Amino acid sequence: MFKTIKYNIFVAIVFCYVFVIATVLANDREPVEVTLAGDWRITVTLKGTPVVSATLDVKKTDIITVTAEKYARLPDFKTNTWAGWQKGVALTGVKAAECTVKGALDPASLTVCDNTENTAVTFEKGKDYDADLDWGGVGRLPEGRIKPDQPVFISYKYAQMRIDSAVLSSEGKIIFKRGEPHTVTPHVPVLKKDEKRLVNIFISGRPTALTSDNLFPITETSYPEPARTVPSIAEVRVPKTMKKLQSGEPLKILAWGDSVTTFQRWQKMFVERLQAKFPKAKIELVTEAWGGRNTSSYLAEPPGSVHNYKEKVLDQKPDLIVSEFVNDAGLKPEQVETRYQKLLTDFQSIGAEWIILTPHYTRPDWMGLKSQRDIDEDPRPYVKGLRLFSEKHNVALADASLRYGRLWRQGIPYLTLMENNINHPNVFGHSLFADSLMALFP
């Protein structure tokens, strides 16, 4: 029964593409047709009664010019890391949380000088300094003219992201509303009373023209929650947890994960919602999380380590373990079966129940995605492996991946939820984990 629920919760929506035309049906509105009408123009047609149509001009990318930004020193340029922002100093304009925004920097605009006077010396890339032009990391070359502790002045241009909207006004006209640009997490424009958002237009990087990948027609206003089952998934797969929630017996929940879990967001939201749903519950929340690591890292840690698996997970004696490991995403289904079978055996040996969270979506290029649209199905073998494992072993699965996969239908490019432009969700992104967890409970 649960397999049918998890794999057949989507209602098929047929998308018809004629060149660059996409016709969509929103769940609370008439069909909307969106057409590229030029490099920076779109035509939006609302096929109601009467038909309403408008051709809208979209503002080009917001380019910010930075002149002679002072850096007290340039570290030596590093070539032994994939992380371009760590190869040198990260340019301030393209910074995101913990890293930078890939593709924001205009490569041709970068100049490095020794002062701001007319006598300034402009240093040469490849001789005096080097730079990762994708990620915006700049470092000195030891054999060049920039001394280790020498201040430098860097000029450059970078692009900000923006989410604009085509909106049905209260007067029944389709109008354009410009969003507030931001380097990492842009927000949609605020609507007035009785206005309805029809299409979002996402601008990222430095495109020379719009494509269909920039257009996000809104076909859903929220995630289509699956029908509740009787008994609920929680009652079947974490019955001891359910009993304690209902009776008011003490319940210890361990949130176990990687850097996403270190933020202490999704697990606190989850426990707060559980407490509201089960007022008698006495819940203790414990978090064990390790940034940049995965389940294999925990299993390899020796006794006495800060993150030893036995001491920090099993010896906590939790009643319920909720695991989040986007850093396990490189596992194949057969590897999930082997490793997670060991974890399940260990958890059962201490009497703990288990809920597995499927991961959020990360950078499209990391996932093999070409777009942030039409991505309902998570392509990662790891996610497939988790779904197979949970069904085979009767383990509760909170499928957050499904919710991320449908964000585009709500007009949301999912990467705009990542505070580091890679894999660290903002508060709303964490709420999707809590949503998926609460969907298991009656």
Wavefront OBJ file of the C-alpha trace (Angstrom):
o trace
v 0.000 0.000 0.000
v 2.742 2.483 1.005
v 4.736 1.751 -2.124
v 1.723 2.726 -4.204
v 1.306 5.942 -2.230
v 4.939 7.050 -2.541
v 5.441 6.307 -6.188
v 2.060 7.282 -7.567
v 1.211 10.544 -5.819
v 1.643 12.737 -8.859
v -1.219 13.697 -11.162
v 0.002 13.786 -14.751
v 0.102 17.267 -16.282
v 0.683 17.372 -19.994
v 3.098 20.038 -21.208
v 2.916 20.960 -24.861
v 5.906 22.740 -26.335
v 5.737 24.463 -29.693
v 9.155 25.977 -30.240
v 9.452 28.031 -27.078
v 5.769 28.045 -26.096
v 4.725 26.350 -22.858
v 1.044 25.930 -21.989
v 0.350 25.159 -18.354
v -2.630 24.680 -16.100
v -2.544 26.082 -12.587
v -4.467 24.283 -9.885
v -6.542 27.350 -9.038
v -6.628 29.364 -12.250
v -7.160 29.270 -15.986
v -4.499 27.938 -18.383
v -1.561 30.283 -18.938
v 0.485 30.339 -22.120
v 4.007 31.773 -21.975
v 5.914 32.601 -25.140
v 9.346 34.050 -25.752
v 8.692 37.128 -27.863
v 12.267 38.371 -28.171
v 15.596 38.278 -26.409
v 14.152 40.022 -23.353
v 10.415 39.910 -24.010
v 7.712 37.414 -23.159
v 4.067 37.120 -24.098
v 1.760 35.851 -21.373
v -1.772 34.798 -22.247
v -4.396 33.874 -19.688
v -6.935 31.697 -21.477
v -9.973 32.480 -19.426
v -13.167 34.236 -20.341
v -12.290 36.677 -21.683
v -8.777 35.869 -22.883
v -6.199 38.259 -21.427
v -2.800 38.691 -23.058
v 0.194 40.989 -22.731
v 3.709 41.223 -24.104
v 6.097 42.228 -21.363
v 9.622 43.605 -21.430
v 11.937 41.877 -18.958
v 14.796 43.842 -17.463
v 18.256 42.557 -18.305
v 20.671 41.173 -15.752
v 21.629 43.470 -12.902
v 25.387 44.067 -13.266
v 27.255 45.603 -10.355
v 30.564 47.408 -10.928
v 33.140 47.321 -8.142
v 36.036 49.770 -8.400
v 39.329 49.451 -6.514
v 38.077 47.222 -3.714
v 40.888 46.974 -1.176
v 42.266 43.650 0.032
v 44.927 43.819 2.744
v 46.786 40.918 1.195
v 46.408 38.152 -1.370
v 47.081 34.595 -0.229
v 49.061 32.352 -2.523
v 46.894 30.891 -5.279
v 46.029 27.257 -4.589
v 45.591 24.723 -7.348
v 45.038 21.634 -5.194
v 41.340 22.221 -4.480
v 38.203 22.045 -6.626
v 36.619 24.809 -4.533
v 37.439 27.889 -6.592
v 36.625 30.347 -3.788
v 39.303 28.661 -1.653
v 42.019 29.054 -4.259
v 42.649 32.618 -3.086
v 40.687 35.446 -1.526
v 36.956 35.298 -2.348
v 35.790 38.493 -4.035
v 33.334 40.244 -1.756
v 30.709 40.901 -4.407
v 30.214 37.262 -5.351
v 30.253 35.855 -1.833
v 27.588 33.484 -0.616
v 27.426 31.800 2.780
v 30.682 29.810 3.155
v 31.640 30.193 -0.502
v 30.831 32.181 -3.654
v 28.322 32.159 -6.515
v 29.616 30.305 -9.529
v 29.291 32.240 -12.771
v 28.489 35.600 -11.189
v 31.855 37.211 -11.955
v 32.406 38.803 -15.364
v 35.801 37.259 -16.228
v 36.830 40.039 -18.590
v 36.292 42.722 -15.956
v 38.852 41.571 -13.381
v 41.864 43.828 -12.771
v 44.324 43.859 -9.863
v 46.380 46.977 -9.083
v 48.837 48.052 -6.404
v 47.160 51.402 -5.644
v 44.436 53.756 -6.811
v 46.665 56.565 -8.095
v 47.509 57.447 -11.679
v 50.805 55.659 -11.136
v 49.052 52.375 -10.271
v 50.660 49.200 -11.558
v 48.201 46.753 -13.096
v 49.302 43.218 -12.315
v 49.161 40.450 -14.897
v 47.065 37.331 -14.559
v 49.226 34.248 -14.944
v 52.366 36.167 -13.969
v 51.588 38.100 -10.792
v 48.335 36.491 -9.737
v 45.883 33.836 -10.813
v 42.122 33.582 -10.441
v 39.330 31.079 -10.656
v 37.060 33.086 -12.925
v 34.082 30.791 -12.384
v 34.045 31.100 -8.591
v 35.800 34.444 -8.037
v 38.830 33.336 -6.021
v 42.003 35.419 -6.520
v 45.523 34.623 -5.255
v 49.086 35.820 -5.777
v 51.759 33.843 -7.589
v 54.969 33.606 -5.506
v 57.160 34.301 -8.535
v 55.215 37.459 -9.416
v 55.425 41.086 -8.310
v 52.799 40.969 -5.549
v 54.484 40.652 -2.156
v 52.995 38.358 0.517
v 51.647 41.181 2.724
v 51.064 43.791 0.038
v 47.622 45.448 -0.179
v 45.979 45.262 -3.598
v 42.975 46.959 -5.182
v 40.671 44.783 -7.274
v 38.091 46.025 -9.751
v 35.465 43.757 -11.303
v 31.859 43.372 -12.389
v 29.400 40.739 -11.240
v 25.814 39.730 -11.891
v 23.048 39.518 -9.335
v 20.147 37.080 -9.506
v 16.584 38.275 -9.800
v 13.103 36.757 -9.860
v 10.526 38.864 -11.698
v 6.840 38.044 -12.061
v 4.077 38.322 -14.614
v 1.053 39.191 -12.521
v -2.698 39.390 -13.096
v -3.670 42.728 -11.578
v -6.848 43.459 -9.665
v -8.058 45.279 -12.818
v -7.702 42.071 -14.861
v -4.552 43.101 -16.733
v -1.290 41.177 -16.995
v 1.562 43.333 -15.732
v 5.288 42.943 -15.104
v 6.732 43.246 -11.612
v 10.463 43.418 -11.035
v 11.940 41.427 -8.167
v 14.613 42.578 -5.753
v 18.045 41.492 -7.038
v 20.401 39.601 -4.753
v 23.697 37.838 -5.264
v 22.469 34.525 -3.825
v 18.852 34.423 -2.621
v 16.587 36.771 -4.605
v 12.961 37.194 -3.611
v 9.869 37.434 -5.761
v 8.186 40.851 -5.953
v 5.551 41.568 -3.344
v 1.977 41.511 -4.649
v -0.863 43.822 -3.785
v -4.208 42.585 -2.562
v -6.163 40.680 -5.234
v -3.127 40.328 -7.525
v -2.234 36.833 -8.740
v 1.209 35.632 -9.752
v 1.136 33.796 -13.085
v 4.760 33.299 -14.113
v 8.128 33.868 -12.490
v 11.116 34.856 -14.622
v 14.451 33.824 -13.135
v 17.588 35.738 -14.144
v 20.905 34.191 -13.105
v 24.444 34.607 -14.358
v 25.032 36.767 -17.425
v 22.649 35.536 -20.157
v 22.472 37.434 -23.440
v 18.824 36.467 -23.913
v 16.003 34.643 -22.176
v 15.339 30.961 -22.840
v 12.550 28.659 -21.737
v 14.730 27.669 -18.749
v 14.228 31.172 -17.360
v 10.431 30.850 -17.337
v 8.651 29.317 -14.353
v 4.882 29.230 -14.948
v 3.092 28.622 -11.668
v 1.081 25.426 -11.932
v 0.828 24.695 -8.196
v 0.519 26.975 -5.196
v 1.730 24.284 -2.795
v 2.984 20.713 -2.750
v 0.175 18.212 -3.509
v 0.080 16.275 -0.269
v -0.652 12.561 -0.667
v -3.866 11.172 0.736
v -3.633 10.241 4.401
v -3.544 6.528 5.078
v -5.248 4.610 7.856
v -3.267 3.567 9.767
v -0.693 6.309 9.175
v 2.870 5.570 8.082
v 4.107 6.607 11.534
v 1.681 4.225 13.246
v 2.987 1.361 11.120
v 6.713 2.120 10.914
v 7.508 3.980 14.144
v 4.785 2.609 16.439
v 6.725 3.011 19.700
v 7.345 6.660 18.881
v 3.652 7.155 18.181
v 2.672 5.530 21.460
v 4.984 7.805 23.449
v 3.784 10.899 21.621
v 0.187 10.046 22.433
v 0.711 8.901 26.004
v 3.096 11.618 27.157
v 5.904 9.209 27.987
v 9.375 10.768 27.538
v 10.542 10.559 23.921
v 14.166 11.147 22.929
v 14.755 12.101 19.306
v 18.244 12.143 17.811
v 18.741 14.244 14.678
v 21.776 12.748 12.947
v 23.328 14.260 9.860
v 25.898 16.389 8.105
v 26.301 20.166 7.685
v 22.616 20.659 6.865
v 21.736 19.262 10.275
v 24.328 21.432 12.052
v 22.115 24.459 11.367
v 19.604 23.139 13.935
v 16.672 24.175 11.762
v 14.687 21.262 10.335
v 14.834 19.224 13.530
v 13.627 22.101 15.710
v 10.772 22.790 13.293
v 9.873 19.104 13.335
v 9.828 18.856 17.132
v 7.847 22.091 17.486
v 5.225 20.774 15.095
v 5.126 17.383 16.815
v 4.613 19.118 20.150
v 1.754 21.148 18.705
v 0.130 18.029 17.230
v 0.646 15.953 20.391
v 0.268 18.394 23.329
v 0.897 15.693 25.931
v 4.255 14.714 24.408
v 7.474 15.133 26.392
v 10.119 15.392 23.676
v 13.867 15.684 24.165
v 15.802 16.674 21.042
v 19.485 15.816 20.642
v 21.534 16.652 17.564
v 24.671 14.882 16.355
v 25.944 16.417 13.127
v 29.262 16.700 11.299
v 29.726 19.146 8.450
v 31.320 17.875 5.262
v 31.050 14.226 6.327
v 28.767 11.240 5.734
v 27.744 7.984 7.388
v 31.001 6.356 6.299
v 32.935 9.092 8.125
v 31.111 8.306 11.349
v 31.683 4.577 11.031
v 35.423 5.140 10.505
v 35.967 7.310 13.594
v 37.904 5.592 16.432
v 36.704 5.395 20.056
v 37.074 8.695 21.866
v 36.637 10.738 18.705
v 34.326 13.735 18.799
v 32.142 11.990 16.210
v 32.557 8.324 17.065
v 29.449 6.526 15.812
v 28.932 4.246 18.801
v 29.518 6.899 21.430
v 27.688 9.794 19.795
v 24.817 7.949 18.105
v 24.169 4.525 19.612
v 25.171 5.335 23.192
v 22.703 8.236 23.208
v 19.995 5.569 23.459
v 17.430 7.573 21.473
v 13.896 6.335 20.956
v 13.827 7.747 17.419
v 16.673 8.543 15.039
v 15.999 10.899 12.137
v 18.903 10.883 9.671
v 19.779 13.468 7.010
v 22.838 12.796 4.855
v 22.987 14.651 1.563
v 26.699 13.789 1.716
v 25.770 10.129 1.193
v 24.388 11.075 -2.218
v 27.257 9.377 -4.049
v 26.054 5.947 -2.929
v 24.511 3.531 -5.399
v 21.401 1.537 -4.427
v 23.405 -1.589 -3.630
v 25.735 0.458 -1.418
v 22.735 1.987 0.352
v 21.433 -1.511 1.031
v 24.732 -2.673 2.544
v 25.523 0.359 4.683
v 22.017 1.214 5.797
v 21.331 -2.433 6.652
v 24.186 -2.209 9.159
v 22.769 1.006 10.584
v 19.309 -0.537 10.853
v 20.680 -3.567 12.685
v 22.550 -1.300 15.091
v 19.484 0.866 15.735
v 17.302 -2.166 16.337
v 19.876 -3.492 18.829
v 19.326 -0.419 21.043
v 15.558 -0.402 20.513
v 15.552 2.756 18.391
v 13.160 3.459 15.531
v 14.345 5.246 12.400
v 13.080 7.830 9.945
v 15.246 8.475 6.896
v 15.108 11.879 5.209
v 15.744 11.913 1.491
v 18.026 14.831 0.603
v 17.240 18.201 -0.876
v 18.360 19.082 -4.398
v 21.876 20.539 -4.705
v 23.620 22.419 -7.524
v 22.164 21.276 -10.863
v 25.596 20.388 -12.270
v 26.243 18.217 -9.218
v 23.034 16.312 -9.888
v 23.394 16.036 -13.648
v 20.481 18.410 -14.220
v 20.474 20.812 -17.156
v 17.725 23.022 -15.795
v 15.831 23.890 -12.643
v 12.572 23.150 -14.490
v 10.923 19.820 -15.316
v 12.785 18.069 -12.517
v 10.087 16.197 -10.610
v 12.121 12.987 -10.567
v 15.337 13.037 -8.553
v 18.045 11.517 -10.808
v 20.385 10.463 -7.976
v 20.805 6.701 -7.515
v 21.120 7.333 -3.768
v 17.550 8.570 -3.546
v 16.319 5.565 -5.486
v 18.316 3.397 -3.103
v 16.735 5.000 -0.037
v 13.241 4.437 -1.396
v 13.987 0.805 -2.179
v 15.620 0.262 1.215
v 12.756 1.789 3.172
v 10.207 -0.388 1.399
v 12.221 -3.567 1.747
v 12.906 -3.092 5.453
v 9.722 -1.300 6.537
v 11.644 1.834 7.551
v 9.850 5.187 7.601
v 10.928 7.523 4.790
v 10.329 11.271 4.835
v 10.697 12.058 1.145
v 11.852 15.690 1.089
v 13.349 15.136 -2.364
v 9.836 14.937 -3.825
v 9.045 18.387 -2.466
v 12.215 19.910 -3.865
v 11.525 18.314 -7.220
v 8.220 20.161 -7.542
v 9.323 23.618 -6.417
v 9.632 24.708 -10.045
v 5.879 24.175 -10.405
v 5.413 26.822 -7.693
v 7.625 29.206 -9.669
v 10.624 28.633 -7.391
v 14.090 27.915 -8.829
v 15.282 25.656 -6.021
v 18.893 26.888 -6.076
v 17.667 30.286 -4.849
v 16.935 28.542 -1.525
v 20.611 27.613 -1.078
v 22.352 30.200 1.089
v 25.737 29.034 -0.154
v 24.548 28.581 -3.758
v 25.444 24.907 -3.468
v 23.725 22.779 -0.839
v 22.779 24.664 2.351
v 19.046 25.467 2.379
v 17.582 28.596 3.909
v 14.828 28.512 6.519
v 12.110 27.814 3.943
v 14.234 25.018 2.487
v 14.531 23.446 5.931
v 10.782 23.719 6.399
v 10.362 21.289 3.501
v 12.149 18.657 5.583
v 9.776 19.322 8.461
v 6.826 19.122 6.048
v 7.945 15.719 4.799
v 8.424 14.438 8.323
v 5.032 15.630 9.526
v 3.356 14.030 6.502
v 4.118 10.642 8.114
v 2.060 11.387 11.209
v -1.732 11.141 11.543
l 1 2 3 4 5 6 7 8 9 10 11 12 13 14 15 16 17 18 19 20 21 22 23 24 25 26 27 28 29 30 31 32 33 34 35 36 37 38 39 40 41 42 43 44 45 46 47 48 49 50 51 52 53 54 55 56 57 58 59 60 61 62 63 64 65 66 67 68 69 70 71 72 73 74 75 76 77 78 79 80 81 82 83 84 85 86 87 88 89 90 91 92 93 94 95 96 97 98 99 100 101 102 103 104 105 106 107 108 109 110 111 112 113 114 115 116 117 118 119 120 121 122 123 124 125 126 127 128 129 130 131 132 133 134 135 136 137 138 139 140 141 142 143 144 145 146 147 148 149 150 151 152 153 154 155 156 157 158 159 160 161 162 163 164 165 166 167 168 169 170 171 172 173 174 175 176 177 178 179 180 181 182 183 184 185 186 187 188 189 190 191 192 193 194 195 196 197 198 199 200 201 202 203 204 205 206 207 208 209 210 211 212 213 214 215 216 217 218 219 220 221 222 223 224 225 226 227 228 229 230 231 232 233 234 235 236 237 238 239 240 241 242 243 244 245 246 247 248 249 250 251 252 253 254 255 256 257 258 259 260 261 262 263 264 265 266 267 268 269 270 271 272 273 274 275 276 277 278 279 280 281 282 283 284 285 286 287 288 289 290 291 292 293 294 295 296 297 298 299 300 301 302 303 304 305 306 307 308 309 310 311 312 313 314 315 316 317 318 319 320 321 322 323 324 325 326 327 328 329 330 331 332 333 334 335 336 337 338 339 340 341 342 343 344 345 346 347 348 349 350 351 352 353 354 355 356 357 358 359 360 361 362 363 364 365 366 367 368 369 370 371 372 373 374 375 376 377 378 379 380 381 382 383 384 385 386 387 388 389 390 391 392 393 394 395 396 397 398 399 400 401 402 403 404 405 406 407 408 409 410 411 412 413 414 415 416 417 418 419 420 421 422 423 424 425 426 427 428 429 430 431 432 433 434 435 436 437 438 439 440 441 442
